[in-house]
Amino acid sequence: MRVLIIGAGAGGPKVAARARRLAPQAEITMVDRNHIISYAGCGMPYYLAGEVKNFDELLQTPYGIKRDEAYFQNEKAVKVLTRTEAVGIDRARKEAALVNLDTGERLMLPYDKLVLATGARPFTLPVEGGDLAGVYYFHGPEDVQKLESELKEAREVAVIGAGFIGLEVAEALSRHPVFVTVVEQKEHILPGLLDADVARVLQGRLEERGLEFRLGQRVTRLEGNDAGRVARVITEKGAIEADLVIVAAGVRPNVDLARASGLALGETGALLVNEFLQTSDPDIYAVGDCVENVHLLSGRKVYTPLASIAVRQGRVAADNVVGGQSRFKGVLVTAVAKLFDCNVGRTGLGLQEARAAGFKAMATLVTALDRPAYYPGQGLILVKLITEEGTQRLLGAQVLGTGEVVKRIDVLATMIRLGGTLDDLAEVDLGYSPPFSTPLDALHHTANTVRNKQAGLAQCIAPDELYARMQNGDDFVILDVRTLPQHAAKPFKDPRVVVIPLGELRARLGELPREKEIVVICPQGLRSYEAQCILRGAGFKHVRFLEGGLNAWPYGLG
């Protein structure tokens, strides 16, 4: 059997390694237009930040061998042709036309099974000045190496794009003596990944670390100086000084070869594949950033360029290339990142996504400690849980904070994948020890809060709604039940605020008007819930508490 793999980024090498294990006698060839192959692209921001000291570590196996042509030949018996581009596919003859980019030599390579792992290419700015010196794209290892030398002379850097890559690059740049501005045409950071309310909380945390954001601003042109080097970014709303511009505005599937070969594309513009990862030609498979996927909850087609998906697909495609029947059923778009000291992740559907998909969805914000308060290094996390009313099915989650976020995202992704419900989440038997969690984990607290809301025990107001009512000048009382030192350190400045610490509330009920609505605030929401229970027990009729507490409040304290 002759297996030809076009592309040697993440998915292609996984296909090659798995296929070799399953078919020891197969003739496996992998081609790539680049010289550097099988590199850890997701590690590049950490090299730029100085956390990864040696660039070669991004190209090596865990045991220190460089993943180059010799490695694949010696350890995998896979022939690799680098600096070689596939320029055509003759599907009738089952041959691929290849060109050596250095010598111009052309050859036709026959195959029995072909795997396209052509990846994605960065979105390019279609604006005047995009070709100025000092404008870089953050996509391949060569980009990082060139950028590293440029940083020595830069003072003001603009990052265009506020997705995970753009924010990771912005953090990495902040480790250097430069001022960083992030420009995003959407109205909030991480669009398509986080809901706006969670994104605003994260934005506030990142601004505290020194990043500046220009949101809702489309870049119209880049201006240069007399030397032909970029000097500023011009948006619809103004100018941003920048002597270095990094474009990290997402990627597009690299499907030129597939389109020219007559293979069907999907509604997202990426390659259409079935659950076996076959294209419209049953002898041609595709994996990774060039294909579209099915969302496991909505059933809709989505484009999800993630290395974690590419390598899982690589295993499935390899099984099927050599005669198996493995299936790749779809994705939940699970993604995580570390940004300064804040961890952030998401899985499943956002609230508006869930409603657009036809679910009767509700969302709840909960703040909790990831570990006991007495254990060193504990951190707060904010959980936004999306559930389906009636069935109680888990639909999605977004989590951020200084505490352990990824563990919670992984638990939620697993439960969503298995059709878990709110009760399942409340009752799941999670491990407990003070270095890792609280006796009732943050996810248990979240599930119990949602159940209390649905039972009418916890009556909440979302941060966005409270802010809108404050801006509207509505007449109600904001009851701050923090301790006096906590309030003095970070006062919530609004004329409607009344400060009564929770421990004094029962004795001071007479200071509160019974005819007005009362909104209770505290850092996490726990004391606010207790205060609501006290007030309702004392006959107060209109009491709600701030969902998620002040930890979920993105608007400043006044």
C-alpha positions, 0 to 999 in steps of 0.5 A: 500500500502506498500512502501519501500525506501532504502536510507535515504540521500536526495532523500529518505526522500523526497519520504517518506514525499511526499508519506505520504502526498498523501497516509495517509494510506500507510505503508511506511518504509525507511532503511539506513545502516548508523546511521545518516540520512537525513543530510545536506551533502552540509553544511559539508564544512561550518561546517569544515570552522567554519561558521556553529558552531554546527554540530547538525544543519546539522541534524535538521529541520528549527525548531530545531528537529533532523531528526532521527528515532523518528522524521520520526515516530512521524511527518511523520508516517514513520518507519525508520530502521537505521544500516540496509542494503538491501542485496538483492531484490526478484523481483518476490516475491516483497521482500527485504532482510535486515540485521541489521549491529549491530546484524546480524539479517536478515529479509525479508520485502515485498513491493508493490512499492520499491524506490532505493535512494542508493546514491553514494560512494566516488571514492577511490584512487586505489594506494599504500598507500591509507590506511595510517593513515591521509588519509580521504574521504570527503563524510559522516558526520562521515568523517567530525567529524574525520577530525575535530580532525585531523586538530589540528595537521596538517600543510600541507594538500593535497586535491585530486580533484578540483571539487566543493567539493574539492574546498569547502573543500580546502577553509574550510581548509584554515581557519585553520593554514595549507597550502593547495595544491589541486591536480587534474589530469585534466588540469584545475579546475572544469573539466566538469563544467567550460570551461578552460578559465573561470576555469583559471580565477577562479584559479587565484582568488583562488591562490590569496587567498592562495591555491596552485594547481597541475593540470594535475597530476595523483596521483601514490602513497601515502608515509608514515612515520615510524609511518605508517602515510601519509607523502607525495603525489607522482604524475607523476610529483613530490612529495607533502609534506602532513601530511593529505590527503583528497580525494574529487575526485568525487563519483560513483553511488552506484548500487551494489544492483540494479545490483545484482537484475538484474535492467538495468544500463545506459551508465553512469554506473548509474541506467537507469530510465524513465521520471517517474523514474521507473527502468527496473522493473515498481514497482521499482523506483530510485532517486538521486545520483544512477540514470543517467539523460537526458540533456535537451539540448543535449539529452545525458545521464549524471550523475549529483550527486546533492542534488537539483536534488535528492529532485526534483526527490523524489517528482516526484517518490513519486507522481508516487509510489502512482498512479500519472503520474508526469514526471522528464524530465531532467537536465541542470546541474545547479550548484553554489558554494561560494569559498572565496569571489568569487561566481561561477555557471554554467548551460546548456552546455559549448562551447565544449559540445555544439559543440560536441552535434551538435550545431553551438555554439559561446561563448562571455565573458562579464564583468559587475558590479552586482550593480551600482558603487556608491552602497556599496559592488558592485562586478564585475562578468564575464559572459560566454554566449554560444548561437546557431548561426542562431537561437540565442538560449541560450545554456549555461552560466558560471558566476563568480565574487565577485558580485551576481552570483546565481541570474544570473545563475537562470535567465539563467537556467530558460530561457534555460529551456523555450527555450529562445533566445538572444533577450529574454535575452536582453528584459526580464523585470528584477527587478532593484534597486541599492541594487540589480542590475544596470538599465541594468542588467549584463545579458542585457549587455551580450546579447547586447554585443553578438548582437553587435558582430553578427552585426559586431559592436563589434569586439573582441579577446578572452584572449586565442587568444591574449595570444597565439599571444603574445607568438608567437611574432606577430606584433600588438599594444596593446592599454591600455585605462585605466587611468594613475593611473590604468595602473601604479598600475597594468601595462600590461607589454609587449613591444607592449603596448601603453598607451592612456587613453580613454579621450585623445584618440581622440586628440592622434590618430596620435600616433597610426600606421594605418597599424597595427592591434590594440588590445584595453584593459581595466578592463571590456571591456566597454572603449575598445569598446568605443575606438574601435568605436572611432578608426573605426570612424577615419578610422582605419581598424584593431581594436579589443578589449579584450573580457571580459576585463582584468577581464577575463585575467588569465595569469598575467600582465607580 
